[in-house]
Amino acid sequence: MATFTKEEIKKSKRIFKSATPKFDISWYVKWFSSVLLLSAMMFRAEGVFPLADLILSFTGCLGWLVVGLLWKDRALIILNAVAVVILGGGLLRYTVPMLIS
């Protein structure tokens, strides 16, 4: 594998460069949230533990909302803000009757 200097990487249009930051707080939140969302999808696909699915989905989308805010990415902010509201409503609808009874 070829090695390049920082100057070569910076000026090159052919060397692949990630557009997202690495190893800052957003990097960790992004990957942790992605794992949560994939776990939620597994629960959903199997049709088991709907409360775990809601909690993991809500937390994963909340994490991606934070990433969107850190990156100032409007698409991520809008998508995940709406998802957090929808999933938060689902969590309330699912858990409030359990708490009351």
Secondary structure, DSSP 8 states (H G I E B T S, - for coil): -----HHHHHH-SSS---SS-SSSHHHHHHHHHHHHHHHHHHHHHHT--HHHHHHHHHHHHHHHHHHHHHHT-HHHHHHHHHHHHHHHHHHHHHHHHHHH-
